Amino acid sequence: MKLTIIDAFDIPDAWYKCISSVLKDGYEWEIKRGSFEGHKRLEFDNVIITIQKPSNRPLVPDIPDGRNIPPPTSMEAVNQYLALLVSPDKGDYQYTYGERIAPQLQKVIQTLKESPMTNQCTIEVGRPEDIDLKDPPCLRLIDIRVRYGKLHFFVYFRSWDLWSGFPVNLAALQLLKEWMAKELGLEDGTLNAWSKGLHLYDFQWGLAKELVKPTSRRG
């Protein structure tokens, strides 16, 4: 099992570096169960990502001029995903992230106000009964730390679409973190992510290769 460590400046930089890395060293396999059965993935064995300045704008990646590649996401999609993270309304779904996350937010904020150095503020998303779901949650936990006067997030994804999921998920989590930092009177800190299932689907490989051509890198 290969451990990959990505140290990035902002979310777009992390996205680009992860794509470059998985194209080079990703494990290729055919999906037998889960989303897009019958297709192939390039997937990290084990990846840890640290984003030093996740509040840097823009939050979502841009595409260099002259590349015939659609943007992986938009701020409209980010805001829609953020609403799913914080809305307690389950609706007609088996579960929603917001149904699980929203009831814990105020308790976490109150705990951090009382004991900012605690290691106990973990927002649990996964539940034991998720093993019975056809499509169990990808995001499993949001672990929260206050250190050096800043609020830091540590998130775990069991499976994670690198091309279109990664940028919208992290941008929305960053907006949530900024809101929490403001509520706590803290500076915004790092955004850290870990996954044993960060991947590119085979129908995304062509876009990814076009993106990382030597002349295509942003900035």
N, C-alpha and C positions, 0 to 999 in steps of 0.2 A: 504494500500500500504506500503510495507516494504522497507525502505531505507537500502541498503547494501553499506558499505564503505570499500574499499580495499586499503590498504597502502602497496606498494610493493617496493622491492629494484630495480629490473630490469624487463624487459619484460617477460622472462621465469618465474620469480617468480610471476608476476601478473597473468599470464596464469594459473599456477598451483593453486594459491589461488582462482581464480574465478571458476575454475572447482570444487574444493573442496566445495566451498560455494554454488554453484548452485545445486550440487547433494544433498546437505543437505536441502536447503531451497527454491529451485526453484519451481515455479508455473507450474504445468503440465496441458497442454491443447492440443487439436487437431487442426491442421491447416486447416482452411476452405478457406483461400485465401492467395495466395503468394507462395513462394518456398516450394516444397515438400508437396503439399496438400494431406491430408489424414494421414500424419504422425503426431507424437506428438512432443512437445517441453517441455523441462524444461527451465524456463525463469525467470530472475530477474524481480521484479516489477520495481525497480529503483536502479541502481548501479552507484557509483562514484568511479573511480580508479585513484590513484595518484602513479606514478612511479618515485622514487627519483633519480635513476641513470640509465636512459634509454639507455645511451651510453655504458653501460657495455656489453662486448662481452662474449659469442656469443649473437647476437640479437634474434636468434630463439631458441625455446626450444629443449633440447636434451631429449632422452628417456633413462632411466636407463637400464644398462645391464641386460639381462635375461628377459626382458619384450617383449612379442610378440606384439608390438604396432608400427605401422609405424609412422615416424616423421610427425607432423602436417603440416610442410612446410619446405622450404629450402631457402638458400640465393639466389638461382637462381630465385625462385618464388618471393622473396622480390624485387629483382631488376626489374623483369618484372612488378610488381605492381607499383613500383616507376616510371617507364617509363610511365605508364598509368596516374599517378597523374600529371605529368609535361609536357606531350606532348600535344600541342594544336590541333593536327590532330584528327578530329572527325571520319574520314573514313566513313564507311557505317552504323554506329551505330546511334540510336536515340539521344544519348548523350554519352559523356565520361567525366570522372572526369577531365582529363587534359584539355579538351576543356573549362572547366569552371574555373579551378584553375590557369592554366598557365598565362592567361592574367592579373591576379591580383598580381602575385609574385613580379615583379619588382616595382610595385607601392607600395606594402607593404614595401619592403626593403627601398625604397627611403623615405617613410613616417617615418619609424623607425629611419633612419639616421638623419632626420631633427627633429623629436620629439619622442625620444625613450620611454617616459613615457605615450604616448597616449593610450587610451582605444579603439581607433577606427579601429585598424587593424584586422578586421575579414574577412577571406576569405569565401565568401558565395558559397556553393555548390548547395544547394537546390533552386528551383525556384517555383513560384506559379503554373505554368503549369504542374509541376511534378505530381499533383494530378490526371491527366488524363493518366499517364503512367501505363502500366501493371506491370512493375518492376521499380519503382522509386528509386532514389539513396538511398543507406543506409547511407553513410557518408554525413552529411548535412552542417557542418561548421567546419572551423579551426580557432579558436580564438587565438590571439597571444599577448603575454605580455612580456615586458622587465622589470625585477625587480632584484635587487641585482647583477647587472652586468651580468645577464644570460637571455637567451631566453627560454621562456616556451610556450608550446602548450596546448590548451584546445580544445578537439575535441568532437563532438556529432554524434552518430550513432543512427538512428531511429530503426534499426533492425541489428543484428550482430551475425554471426555464431562464437561461442566461440571456437570451436575445431580447425577449419582450417582457419577461417577468421581473428580472433583476432590477432594471432601472425604475420601473414604476413602483415596485415594492419598497425599495430603499428610499426613494424620494418621498413617499408617503410616510414611512417610518421616521424620516428626518423631520418632516413637518410636525409629526406628533411629538418628537423629542424637543423641538424648538418651543412648542406650546408648553410642555411640561417644565422646561428650563425657566421659561418666563414666570410660570406659576410659582416656582420655587425660588426665584430671584437669583438664579445661577447663570453662568455662561454656558453656551453650547459646547459640547465636547465631541469626542470621536464617535464614529459609527462603526461597529465591528460586527462581522457576520461569519458564520461557520456553516459548512454544509458538506455532506458526503454524497450529494446528488445534484450538484450544479452542472448543468448540461446544455448542449446545443443539439437540437433535432437535425436530422439529415437534410430536411428541406430548408434549413437555415444556413447550411454550410457555405453555400455559394455567396450569400450576402456577407457572411462573416469574413470569408477570404477576400472579398472585394474591399471590405472596410479596412483591413489591416495591410493592404498594399503599402509599400514604403511612402508613397506620396499622399496617402489618404488620412494620415493621422491628424486629429484635430489639434489646433494650437500650434 
